[in-house]
Amino acid sequence: MTSTTIPSTMRASVLLEAGRIEMQERPVPTAGPGEVLVRVGSVGVCGSDVHYYKHGRIGDMVVTAPLVLGHEVSGTIVAVGPGVEEDRVGERVALDPQVPCRRCRQCKAGRSNLCPFMEFYATPPFDGTFCDYVTAPADQAFAVPDSMSDESAALLEPLSVGLWAAHKGNVGPGDQVLIAGAGPIGAMVAQAVRACGATDIVVTDFVDSRRERITSFGATRALHPVQDKDEIAALRVDTFVDCSGATPAVLSGIASTRGGGAVVLVGLGAEEMPIPVQLIATREITLTGVFRYIDTWPRGIELETSGAVHLDDMVTARYPLEQVEEALNADSDPLSMKAVVVVNPAA
């Protein structure tokens, strides 16, 4: 392994059980063959982190042992393992948190995000990145330009969700898109579909402050789901993207989708819900979901550096590593958009 001077131990913020975080001292991991060791810079707080913290589980993914949360991550390569070019040491990177097996049928079919053997930061039993150092496959560490902040580099991960949703919804120039939910992912989707050429981007949300803010992130209109229900019902959009997980929003969005359009489910709500099968069939609507992403980092870096998306503007609160618990509770503020944990501030 080639490296700079690295300590033997590091700080790690560890979820011991639902609602209980503890700072621990842990050994610094070692980069194996084909891997890099990254000194963590910034880590975005995701809704999944919050859910694990508050409930100890997401569906059948259950926290049964101490777990380091955090998967939206940027940093600097400080060491490389065998088989990795030594000149990568010192490179600023954004990390794709997925480690697929690369051998199963899904991986070989180009659906690596659906790999049944996936290792993913902060998904039990795999530790995440609320710590000083992490390892990653070298080809999952994407170099970012000096013009991009650590925070923007970390937020390429949630932007990737938006880009994958736009891809699954086949969004193109001149399209009209309806998005349910004006939170962080809704804002990422709005920016992503705008970058794809959508010209009318309608976002719905109950919270006044979110509706007011979403027009800064690509939305052309922001509507109240109940007060503006007639206007929403009259829409016939090319693509509907649900980022709320709310059954009424999903049903309303499907009804507002044109014949031949697409419905993309991003938000996770009820495990089951009734859907209008006859309407979907007679309008030939494509109904699909989003689970992570494939090869979106190069596109995200291009969009951010060109000014097509604005990730730094998403950040509404910053916390040091010792205040991860406060960061995980930041979403209780309706004015919060994106909280970031600054693990190691940029020099």
matplotlib code that plots the C-alpha trace (Angstrom):
import matplotlib.pyplot as plt

x = [0.0, 1.3, 0.3, 0.9, 1.3, -1.9, -2.8, -3.6, -7.0, -9.8, -13.1, -16.3, -19.9, -21.7, -25.4, -25.7, -29.4, -32.4, -32.0, -28.5, -25.3, -21.8, -18.4, -15.8, -12.2, -11.7, -8.8, -8.2, -9.0, -6.4, -6.9, -6.9, -6.2, -7.9, -9.0, -8.3, -8.2, -10.1, -9.9, -13.5, -14.3, -18.1, -21.0, -24.6, -27.4, -29.9, -33.5, -32.3, -29.8, -32.5, -34.8, -32.1, -31.4, -35.0, -36.4, -33.4, -34.7, -35.9, -38.2, -36.3, -32.9, -32.5, -29.7, -28.7, -25.2, -23.4, -23.5, -21.7, -24.3, -23.7, -23.3, -23.3, -19.5, -16.5, -12.9, -9.3, -7.4, -4.5, -3.5, -3.9, -3.9, -2.1, -3.1, -4.0, -1.9, 0.2, -0.5, -4.0, -2.8, -3.9, -6.8, -10.1, -13.0, -16.7, -17.6, -20.3, -21.3, -22.2, -20.0, -21.8, -20.5, -19.9, -20.5, -24.2, -26.8, -28.0, -24.5, -23.7, -27.0, -26.1, -28.3, -25.6, -27.8, -30.1, -27.2, -28.5, -25.0, -24.6, -22.4, -23.6, -22.3, -24.6, -26.9, -26.7, -24.3, -21.9, -20.6, -20.9, -18.9, -19.5, -15.9, -12.4, -11.4, -13.1, -12.0, -13.6, -13.0, -10.8, -13.2, -16.0, -13.9, -14.5, -12.1, -13.7, -12.3, -10.9, -13.8, -16.2, -16.6, -16.5, -20.1, -21.2, -19.1, -20.9, -24.3, -23.5, -25.1, -28.6, -28.3, -27.6, -31.1, -32.6, -30.6, -31.6, -35.3, -35.1, -33.5, -36.2, -38.9, -37.3, -37.4, -36.4, -36.4, -39.7, -41.3, -43.7, -42.9, -44.9, -43.0, -44.7, -42.6, -40.4, -37.8, -34.2, -34.9, -37.7, -35.3, -32.7, -35.2, -36.3, -32.7, -32.1, -35.2, -34.4, -30.9, -32.6, -34.5, -37.9, -39.5, -42.5, -41.7, -44.6, -43.9, -46.4, -46.0, -48.0, -45.3, -45.4, -41.7, -40.8, -43.1, -41.6, -38.0, -38.4, -38.6, -34.9, -34.1, -35.6, -39.4, -41.5, -44.6, -45.2, -48.7, -50.6, -51.8, -55.3, -55.8, -54.7, -56.1, -58.2, -55.1, -53.2, -56.1, -56.2, -52.5, -51.4, -47.7, -45.1, -43.6, -44.7, -42.1, -43.2, -40.7, -43.2, -44.2, -47.7, -50.5, -52.8, -49.9, -49.1, -52.8, -53.1, -49.9, -50.9, -54.2, -52.4, -50.1, -50.8, -51.3, -47.9, -46.3, -44.2, -44.7, -41.5, -41.7, -38.8, -40.3, -40.8, -44.1, -46.7, -45.5, -48.7, -51.3, -54.2, -53.4, -55.8, -55.0, -57.6, -56.3, -52.7, -53.6, -55.8, -53.3, -50.4, -48.6, -45.2, -45.0, -41.5, -39.4, -36.0, -33.5, -30.2, -28.5, -25.9, -22.9, -24.3, -21.3, -19.6, -22.8, -23.4, -19.9, -20.4, -23.7, -22.4, -19.2, -21.2, -23.7, -26.6, -27.3, -26.5, -25.6, -24.0, -27.2, -29.0, -27.0, -28.9, -26.9, -23.4, -22.3, -19.0, -18.6, -19.2, -22.7, -24.0, -27.0, -28.0, -27.5, -29.9, -32.5, -32.1, -35.1, -37.5, -37.0, -39.3, -36.7, -34.1, -33.2, -29.9, -27.7, -24.1, -21.6, -18.2, -15.9, -12.5, -12.8, -11.0, -7.6]
y = [0.0, 3.5, 6.3, 9.5, 9.6, 8.1, 7.6, 4.2, 5.2, 7.4, 9.0, 7.2, 8.2, 5.0, 4.1, 1.7, 1.4, 3.4, 6.9, 6.4, 7.6, 7.3, 8.7, 5.9, 5.5, 2.8, 1.4, 3.2, 0.7, -0.4, -0.2, -3.6, -4.6, -2.3, 0.0, 3.5, 4.9, 8.2, 10.9, 11.9, 15.6, 16.1, 13.7, 14.7, 13.5, 11.3, 10.4, 6.8, 7.8, 9.5, 6.5, 4.1, 6.5, 6.9, 3.5, 1.1, -0.3, 0.4, -2.5, -5.7, -3.9, -4.0, -2.6, -5.5, -4.4, -1.1, 0.8, 3.9, 5.9, 8.2, 7.4, 10.8, 11.3, 13.2, 13.3, 13.0, 9.9, 9.4, 5.8, 3.3, -0.5, -2.9, -2.4, 1.3, 4.1, 5.8, 9.2, 9.1, 9.9, 13.5, 13.4, 14.9, 12.5, 11.8, 8.2, 6.1, 4.2, 1.0, -2.1, -4.6, -8.1, -7.6, -11.3, -12.0, -12.0, -8.5, -7.1, -8.8, -7.5, -3.9, -3.7, -3.5, -1.3, -4.4, -6.7, -9.0, -9.1, -5.4, -3.8, -0.3, 2.3, 2.6, -0.3, -3.1, -4.7, -2.4, 0.7, 4.1, 7.3, 9.3, 8.7, 10.0, 7.4, 4.9, 2.5, 2.3, 0.5, 2.8, 2.9, 4.1, 7.1, 9.9, 12.8, 16.2, 19.6, 22.1, 24.4, 21.9, 22.1, 19.0, 19.6, 19.6, 16.5, 14.7, 15.8, 14.1, 11.0, 12.4, 14.2, 10.7, 9.6, 12.5, 11.7, 8.1, 9.1, 11.3, 8.5, 6.0, 8.5, 9.1, 12.9, 14.9, 18.4, 20.2, 17.7, 18.6, 16.9, 16.6, 16.0, 15.2, 16.4, 19.5, 18.1, 17.3, 14.5, 16.4, 19.4, 17.0, 15.6, 19.0, 20.0, 16.8, 17.0, 20.6, 19.6, 17.0, 19.7, 19.7, 23.1, 22.9, 21.4, 21.3, 20.4, 19.8, 20.0, 20.8, 22.9, 26.6, 27.2, 24.3, 25.4, 28.9, 27.5, 24.8, 27.4, 28.1, 24.5, 24.2, 24.1, 26.4, 26.1, 25.0, 23.8, 22.8, 19.2, 20.1, 23.8, 23.4, 19.9, 21.0, 22.5, 19.3, 17.1, 19.0, 18.2, 15.6, 15.5, 13.4, 12.2, 12.0, 11.4, 10.7, 11.7, 11.7, 8.0, 9.2, 7.1, 10.1, 11.8, 8.7, 8.2, 11.9, 11.8, 8.8, 10.4, 13.5, 11.5, 11.6, 8.5, 7.0, 8.8, 7.5, 7.2, 6.9, 6.0, 7.3, 7.9, 4.9, 4.9, 2.2, -1.3, -1.7, 0.7, 0.4, 1.6, 2.4, -0.6, 0.3, 3.8, 2.7, 0.0, 2.2, 5.1, 2.7, 4.4, 3.0, 2.5, 1.9, 2.5, 3.8, 1.9, 3.8, 4.5, 3.4, 5.4, 8.8, 10.4, 11.6, 13.2, 14.8, 16.3, 17.7, 19.3, 20.8, 22.2, 23.7, 25.4, 23.3, 22.3, 24.0, 21.7, 24.1, 26.1, 23.0, 23.1, 24.7, 23.5, 22.2, 20.1, 18.7, 14.9, 15.2, 16.6, 13.8, 13.4, 17.0, 16.7, 13.7, 15.7, 18.8, 17.7, 18.7, 22.3, 22.9, 25.4, 22.7, 21.4, 19.6, 19.1, 18.2, 16.8, 18.4, 15.6, 17.1, 20.7, 21.5, 23.2]
z = [0.0, -1.0, 1.4, 3.1, 7.0, 8.4, 12.1, 13.4, 14.9, 13.9, 15.2, 14.3, 15.1, 15.8, 16.0, 19.0, 18.8, 17.7, 19.1, 20.5, 18.9, 20.5, 19.4, 19.3, 18.5, 15.8, 13.8, 10.5, 7.7, 5.1, 1.4, -0.2, -3.8, -6.2, -3.3, -2.1, 1.4, 1.6, 4.4, 4.7, 4.0, 4.0, 4.4, 3.6, 5.9, 4.0, 5.0, 5.3, 7.9, 9.8, 9.5, 10.8, 13.7, 14.7, 14.0, 13.7, 10.4, 6.9, 5.9, 6.2, 6.6, 10.4, 12.6, 14.7, 15.6, 16.1, 12.7, 11.3, 9.3, 6.3, 2.6, 0.8, 0.9, -0.5, 0.6, -0.4, -1.3, 1.2, 0.3, -2.5, -2.3, -4.7, -8.4, -8.0, -9.5, -6.9, -8.4, -7.1, -3.6, -3.0, -5.4, -4.2, -4.9, -4.5, -3.7, -5.2, -2.1, -4.0, -4.1, -6.3, -6.8, -10.5, -11.1, -10.7, -13.4, -12.5, -12.6, -15.9, -17.4, -16.6, -13.5, -10.9, -8.7, -8.2, -7.3, -4.5, -3.0, -2.8, -0.1, 0.5, 3.0, 6.1, 5.1, 7.7, 8.2, 6.3, 8.1, 6.5, 6.4, 9.6, 10.4, 9.5, 7.0, 4.6, 1.9, -1.5, -4.8, -6.9, -9.8, -7.4, -6.4, -8.9, -9.2, -8.7, -9.9, -7.5, -8.3, -6.6, -2.8, -0.6, 0.2, -3.5, -4.1, -1.3, -2.6, -6.0, -4.3, -3.8, -7.2, -8.6, -7.4, -9.3, -12.4, -12.3, -11.8, -14.8, -16.8, -15.7, -16.6, -20.0, -19.5, -22.5, -24.0, -23.7, -21.4, -18.6, -15.3, -12.1, -8.9, -5.5, -2.6, -2.4, 0.1, -0.7, -3.2, -4.8, -5.3, -6.8, -9.2, -10.2, -11.0, -12.8, -15.1, -15.8, -16.9, -19.2, -20.9, -19.2, -19.5, -17.2, -13.8, -11.4, -7.7, -5.0, -1.3, 1.8, 3.4, 2.5, 2.9, 0.7, -2.0, -1.9, -2.0, -4.7, -7.5, -6.7, -7.7, -11.1, -10.5, -12.7, -10.5, -6.9, -5.9, -2.8, -3.1, -1.7, -2.3, -6.0, -6.6, -9.6, -11.3, -10.6, -11.8, -15.1, -15.8, -18.4, -17.8, -19.6, -16.4, -12.8, -10.1, -6.6, -3.9, -1.1, -0.6, 0.2, -1.3, -2.2, -4.0, -6.0, -7.0, -7.9, -9.9, -11.9, -12.8, -14.0, -16.3, -20.1, -22.2, -23.0, -20.1, -17.2, -13.5, -11.4, -7.7, -5.6, -2.2, 0.1, 1.9, 2.4, 1.5, -0.5, -2.0, -4.4, -8.0, -10.8, -13.0, -15.7, -16.1, -16.3, -18.9, -21.1, -21.1, -21.5, -18.7, -17.7, -13.9, -12.5, -9.4, -8.5, -6.4, -6.3, -9.6, -12.2, -13.4, -12.6, -11.0, -14.3, -15.4, -12.0, -11.9, -15.4, -14.5, -11.3, -12.8, -15.8, -13.5, -14.7, -11.1, -7.9, -5.0, -2.6, -2.5, -1.1, 2.2, 5.0, 8.1, 8.9, 11.8, 13.0, 13.4, 17.2, 16.4, 14.1, 16.4, 16.0, 12.2, 12.2, 13.9, 11.6, 9.4, 12.2, 11.1, 8.1, 6.8, 6.6, 3.1, 3.5, 6.5, 6.0, 8.5, 8.0, 9.2, 8.2, 7.0, 3.8, 4.4]

ax = plt.figure().add_subplot(projection="3d")
ax.plot(x, y, z, "-o")
ax.set_aspect("equal")
plt.show()
